[in-house]
Amino acid sequence: MDLKEYIKAMLDWFSVIINELKGYGEVIPKEKLVGNLIDSIPGSWDSKKTTSIEVKNLKMLKFDKLIGCLLTHEMMSNERKA
């Protein structure tokens, strides 16, 4: 993810990659998707990354739940800046 890129754009790109891999028959475990998504988030989001890892067991964290948390965090950050 680029520093000026919105989380939605990064998630859309991530989904394209996942869907292409599925098209080739690659099955990616949910835990790996969650881990890769967290790793893709830039350093400016370190507090959110750390919270996601510490508060939620990564094996129990659902991919959709993580996406919702990231979108909410971005929305709240943008509201504070406005």
C-alpha positions as CSV (number, residue, x, y, z in Angstrom):
1,M,0.0,0.0,0.0
2,D,1.3,3.4,-0.9
3,L,1.3,6.1,1.8
4,K,-1.3,8.3,-0.1
5,E,-3.4,5.3,-1.2
6,Y,-6.8,4.8,0.4
7,I,-7.3,1.4,2.2
8,K,-10.2,0.7,-0.1
9,A,-8.0,0.9,-3.2
10,M,-5.4,-1.4,-1.5
11,L,-8.2,-3.9,-0.6
12,D,-9.5,-3.8,-4.2
13,W,-6.1,-4.7,-5.5
14,F,-5.6,-7.4,-2.9
15,S,-9.0,-8.9,-3.9
16,V,-7.9,-8.9,-7.6
17,I,-4.8,-10.8,-6.7
18,I,-6.7,-13.3,-4.5
19,N,-9.3,-13.9,-7.2
20,E,-6.6,-14.5,-9.9
21,L,-4.8,-17.0,-7.7
22,K,-8.2,-18.8,-7.1
23,G,-8.6,-18.9,-10.9
24,Y,-5.4,-20.8,-11.1
25,G,-6.6,-23.2,-8.5
26,E,-4.5,-21.8,-5.6
27,V,-6.4,-22.1,-2.3
28,I,-5.0,-19.6,0.3
29,P,-5.9,-20.3,4.0
30,K,-7.8,-17.4,5.7
31,E,-5.0,-17.1,8.3
32,K,-2.5,-16.4,5.5
33,L,-4.8,-13.9,3.9
34,V,-5.1,-12.0,7.2
35,G,-1.4,-12.1,7.8
36,N,-0.6,-10.9,4.3
37,L,-3.1,-8.1,4.5
38,I,-1.7,-6.9,7.8
39,D,1.9,-7.0,6.3
40,S,0.7,-4.9,3.4
41,I,-0.4,-2.0,5.6
42,P,2.2,0.8,5.7
43,G,4.2,1.8,8.7
44,S,2.0,4.9,9.4
45,W,-0.7,2.4,10.4
46,D,1.6,0.6,12.9
47,S,-0.7,1.3,15.9
48,K,-3.6,-0.4,14.1
49,K,-1.5,-3.3,12.9
50,T,-0.2,-3.9,16.5
51,T,-3.7,-3.6,17.9
52,S,-5.1,-6.1,15.4
53,I,-2.3,-8.6,16.1
54,E,-2.4,-8.2,19.9
55,V,-6.1,-7.9,20.7
56,K,-7.3,-10.5,18.1
57,N,-5.8,-13.9,17.8
58,L,-4.8,-13.9,14.1
59,K,-6.0,-17.5,13.7
60,M,-9.5,-16.4,14.9
61,L,-9.5,-13.0,13.1
62,K,-11.8,-13.2,10.1
63,F,-10.7,-11.5,6.9
64,D,-14.0,-9.5,6.5
65,K,-13.7,-8.3,10.1
66,L,-10.2,-7.1,9.5
67,I,-11.3,-5.2,6.4
68,G,-14.2,-3.6,8.4
69,C,-11.8,-2.5,11.1
70,L,-9.3,-1.0,8.6
71,L,-12.0,0.9,6.8
72,T,-13.5,2.2,10.0
73,H,-10.0,3.3,11.2
74,E,-9.3,5.1,8.0
75,M,-12.7,6.9,8.1
76,M,-12.2,8.0,11.7
77,S,-8.7,9.3,10.8
78,N,-10.0,11.2,7.9
79,E,-12.7,12.8,10.1
80,R,-10.1,14.0,12.6
81,K,-8.1,15.6,9.8
82,A,-11.1,17.5,8.4
